[in-house]
């Protein structure tokens, strides 16, 4: 189990994460349903009267410790990876973030635009985990280690679906300027959720001859929540879209401005927008449990945390806590309300010369990652130069996000098909800690 835990951390660092989904293609001058999910006010700017989304998939991963090149380095041993993690003085954070857009339709009618889409999200996050705590759990040495952390160390996972209905209207239009407003209403179906938060941890940890890990003289505040398909068995879960019904509502609000181009070959000289996304929450009710505990282990007593090694369900984890005698329940409930990660996005796409464009884009979080009822998101800032004709487009996102820092990538669009990554170039560098890929297909009807 010990090597499994560290190996999981390494794989999470390699696979997929947490920058903005579909970065680069989501601000393309070929405006479709994908653009409108970034800002619903873009619906009145659709390139075609009808835009049909076939599929869009975005998978991302980042961490603040291991680089992609580290993980493919044949000269590094497993012990080298462990030492790199253990010697860090910075709390460890990592994030997997996946978004799938299924069939969707957007269309224009006079000064209006409308859309309906179906999307699925999956997220896994570790936030501010103390490296010394990982070392104690993973290592077999007998030396006692004292750990004190004021951070809320979190492990969080969520899967949910949504049906999004959006509308936009042009409210001002001249030969040179247009102004549009839009709103999107999202009907949310929570599928699975789990959160473990350990705050204000103080205690002594040691490994015994039998390789079990013990904790003594320890205090902490613990938040444990689980619901849906993560309740019964972590390893054997089936997934059915909207199986839990509609249990939440969220909204996006957007404003869009265009400075029209004197050359009518191009729709605009400047396209800019601002949107606030994910204003809302959802409630998990199916097999949902939420518990908070106060941990208090005396100096002359100890608790074997190795008991958690073979746990296969959240209920089993909770049972071990309650039977230990060292965890005092301070609250409990059978409904879990989870807040979506509310963000604000700003962007401006400017025609530099002919088919050459440049986009400035930023997304900033409006919610706090250390709150147990919020699932985390991260800030990002990007500059995206692009060559964009009607059929062909190439874009190069140059980005900075607060987890994996600088990334550079490349994407290509051929008609309605696209494939890209906002980090493919830096993923091959010495210090890149982010990798992502996105791919999709859509088509437009009637110019």
N, C-alpha and C positions, 0 to 999 in steps of 0.2 A: 504493500500500500504506500510505503514511504517513497519509493522510486516512482510510483504512479503519480503522486502529487506533483513532484518536481517536473516529471515528464509532461504532465498536463500543462504546467505553466509555460514550458518551452514551446509546446505545440500551439498554444494560444498565441504566443508571441509571433509565431510564424504565419499562421493561417490568415486571419481576416480581421479588419477593424473599422474604426471610428473617425473617419473624417466625413465630409459631406458626401452623401450618395450621389452618383452620376455626375460628379464634378466635371464641369466643362461642357458636357452635352446638355445639361439642364439650363444653360443660358445661351444655347445656339440660336442663331437668327432663323433657323428652320423651326418655327414655333409649333409645338405640338402638345399633347397631353402631359408629357414629361415636364415641360416648362411651367405648365399651369399648376403642377403639384408643388412647385417652388413658390409660385405667386399666383393665386387664382385670378387676379386682375389681367393676367396674360391671355385669358380666354378670348378676349375681343381682338387679339393680335394673331390668331391662328393663321398659319400660312395657307391652309386649305379650309374650305367650308366644313369638311368632315375630317377628323383625324381618328384613326382606329389603332389602338395599342394592342399588339399581339402578346408581347411579354417584355419585361425589363427585369434584370437581375443585377444586384449590386452586393458584393461581399467584401468586407474590409476587416483588417486587424492592425492593432498597434500596441506597443508597450513602451515603457520608459527605461528599459534595461538592455535587452538583447537586440542586436541588429540582425537583419536577414542574412548578411554575409557571415556573421558568427555561427549561425545555425547550419550553414553548408560548408563550414571550414573543416576539412578532413584532418587537420593537425590538432584540433581541439578534442579532448576527451570529455566524457560525461562529468568527471570530477572537475574539469576546468569550468564547465558551465555552472556547476554548483558553487564553486568558489567565487565566480563573478557575481552571482546573486547574493551570496552570504556577506561579502565584503562591502556591499553597497550601504551607504548611510541614508539613502533616499527611499522612502516608502515605495513599494512596488505597485504599479497599476497596469492593467491590460484590459482590452475590450474587443469582443467580437461583435460585429454589427452586420446584419443581413436584411435586405429589403427585396421583396419580389412584388412586382406589379403584374397583375393578371390582366385579363381582357378589360378594355376600357374604351369609352367613346367620348369625343369632344366635338362640338359643332357650333357654328355661328349662325345667328339670325338677326339681320339688321344691325342695331347697335348693341346686341346682346351676345353673350357666349355662355354655353352650358356644357357640363361634363358629368359623367358617372364613371367611377373606377373602383377596382377591387384590389386591395393590397394586403400583404402579409409581412410581419416584422418578427425578427428573432434577435435577441441581444443577450450577451453574457459579459459581465463586467466584474473585475476585481479592482478595488479602489483603496489606496493607501495601506496596503498590507505590509507589516513590519518584516523586513528580511530576516531578522534574528528569530522571529517566530517560525518562519519557514525552515530555517536552519535547525532549530531544536526538534521540530517534527520529523525532518528528513534524516538528520544525523543520528549516529549510534553512540557518540561519546557520552561518558557518564558525568562530565563536569556540569555543575548547576549553573544556570544562566538566568539573570534577573532581567525582566523586560518591563518597560514602562512606556506606554503610548497613549496620548490623548486623542489621537485620530479615531474616527469611526471607520474601522477596517471592515470593508463590505465585500461580500460575494453575492451577486445579484443576477438572476436570469429571468427572462420574460419572453413569451410568445403571444402575439395577438394579431387579429385580423381587423380590417376595416372596410366599410363601403363608404366612399366619399362622393357627395353630391355638391357640385360647385356651380356658381353663376357669377357673371361679370357684366358690367355695362359701361359703355363710353359715356362720360358725363361732360366732356368738353372736346370740341374738335374744330380746328381751323386748317388752313393749308399747311401751316408749319408745326402745329402742336396738337397732341391728343393727350387726354387724361382719362384713365380708366380705374374703376374700383371693382373689387371682387371679394367673394366670401365662399368658403368651403365648409360644409357641415359633414362631420365624420361620425358614422355609427360604428362603435367599437365592440368587438367580441373578444374578451380575454380568454386565452386558451390555457396558459400555464404560467405560474409565477413562483419564485422562490427568492427569499432575501435573508441573509445572515449578516447582522451588524454587531461588531464588538467594539465598544467605546470605553475609553478610560481604563484600559487594561493595565494592571500591575500584578506581578507575580514572579515566582521562581519556577523554572522549568528544568527538568533533568531526565536523562535516559538511564534506565536500569539495565542490569546484565541480560535480562530477557528481551531487551530492546523496546520495551514499552516506555511511553513518554508520560511523565507525571508532572502535575502542576500543584504547587503548594503556596500557602500564604498569599492567595490571589484574590483580587477584586476586579469586577468589570460590570458594565451594563450591556445586556445582550438583547437584541431584537431578532426574533425568528418568525418568519412568515412563509407560508406555502399554500398553494391552491392549484386546482385543476389537475392537469395531467402529470405534474411533478409531485403529487401527494403520495401516490401509492407505490411507485417503483421508478427509480431513476433510470434503470437500464432497459425496461420493457414498456415503452410508451407508444401508442398509436396516435395519429393526428388526424382530426377531421375538421375541415374548415367550418367556422361558425357553429361548432358543436355546443358551445356554451350559451349561445344566443347573444342578443345585444344587451350589454351591461354598462355602457358608457357613451358619452358624447364629447366631441372636441370640435374646435373650429379653427380655421385659418382666415386671416384678414389681409388684404393686399391692396396696394395702390401702384399704378404703373403710369409712367410718363414717356412719351416719345417726341423727339425732335425730328420732324420729317426731313427726308433727303431731297435736295433739288434734283438729283438724278433719280428718276422714277424706277430705275432698274432695282433699286434697293428700297426696302420698306422704311428705313430710318437712318438718320445720322447718329442718333443717340437713343438708346433704349435703357431706361432706368426704373428701378422698382424697390419697394420696401414691403415686407410682409412679416406678420407675427404668426407663428405656427404653433400648433398643438396646445391651444388653450382649452384645457379640459382634463378629465380623469375617467377612470373606469373602476368598477367594483368587481372583485372576484368573490363569488358566492359558492361555487361548486367545490366541495371538499376543502373549503378555505379555513385556515387557522392562523391566528396572529397572537404571538405570546411575547411578552417582555419579562426578562429575568434580572435579578440582582445576584451576581456571583459573589460568594463570600466563603473562601476556604481558609481555615485557621493555619497559623504557622506550623503547628504540630500535626497537621493532617495533609493528605494528598488525594488527588483525583487522577485516575488513569485516563488520559484523553485518547489513548490507543483504542478504547472501546468504540470510537467512531469509525475505525478503519473499514469495517465490513458493513457499514450502514448502507442500505439500498433504498430507503424512502425517508421523506421528511418526517413522517409520523414516528418512525423508529428513532431518528435523531432526537426528536422532542421527548420521547419516552425515557431515553438514557439521561437526559438533563433532569427530568422530574424525579427519577428514582435515585439520583445521586445523593440527595440531601443537602447539597451545597448551593443549589439554585433556588431562589425564592421568586415565585411568580408575582409580578407587580401589576400585570394586566393581561387580559386575553379577550378574544373575540372570534366570531366565525364569519366576519366579512372583512375583506382587505381592500381598501381604497388606495389606488395607485395614481399618482399624478404624472401626466405625460411631460416630457422635457420641453417646456415652453422656450422658444427661441425667437430671435429677431434676425431677419436677413435683409441685407442691402446689396444691390448690385447695379452696375452700369456697364453697358456694352457700347463701345464707340467704334464707328467706322474710321479707320486710320487712312486707308487709301484703297479704292476699288474693293477687291474681295478680302482685304486684310482688316481684321477687327481685333480689338483688345477689350477684355472684360476685367473689371475689378469687382471682387465678390467677398463678402464676409458674413459669417453666421455666428451670433453671440448668444450664449445661454442666459436665460432669465430666471432659472431655478438653480438651487444648490445641490451639488452631487452628494453631500454628506448627510442628507436627510433620508431616513429609511423609507419614506413613502414616495420618494422621487427616484426614477431610474435615470442613471447618469447620461449626460451628453457633454460635448467638449467644443470649445471655441476654435474657429478656423478663419484664416484670411488667405485669399488667393488672387493672383494676377494670371490671366489666361489669354495669351496671344493665340490667334487662330487665323487660318485661311479658310474662307467659307464661300463656296459657290452654291448654286441651286442643288446640284447632285453630290458634290464632294466637299468634305470638310475635314480639316486636321486641326487639332487643338492641343496645347501644351500647358496643363495646369502647373503653376508654380505656387506652392502653398506652405503655410506655416500653421500647425495646430499645437495645442498646449500639451499633448501627450508625446507625440513622436517628432515634434519640431518640424524641420524643413523637409518637403518632399517635392519631387518633380516627375511628371508623367507625360503620357501621350495618348491621344484618342483619335479615331478615324470614323467618319460617317460616309456611307455610300447610299444615297437615297434615304430610305427609312431605316436601314440597318446600321448599327454602330457597335463598336467595341473599343474599350479604352481602360486606362489605369491612370490614376493621379499620382502614382509613385513608382512606375516601372523603372525609371532612370535611377532614382536614388536607392531603390531596393537592392541594386547591385553595388552600392557604395559601401564604405567601411562602417558608417555609423547609422545607416537608415534603419528605423525601427517601425516602419509602416509599410504595409502592402495591401493593395486592393485591386479589384477588377470589376468592370461593369460591361454588360452586353445586353442588346435588345433589338427588337424589330417592331416597326409600326408602318402604316401607310396612310397617305392622304388622298381624299377624293374631292374633285371640283375646286379649281383655283378661285 
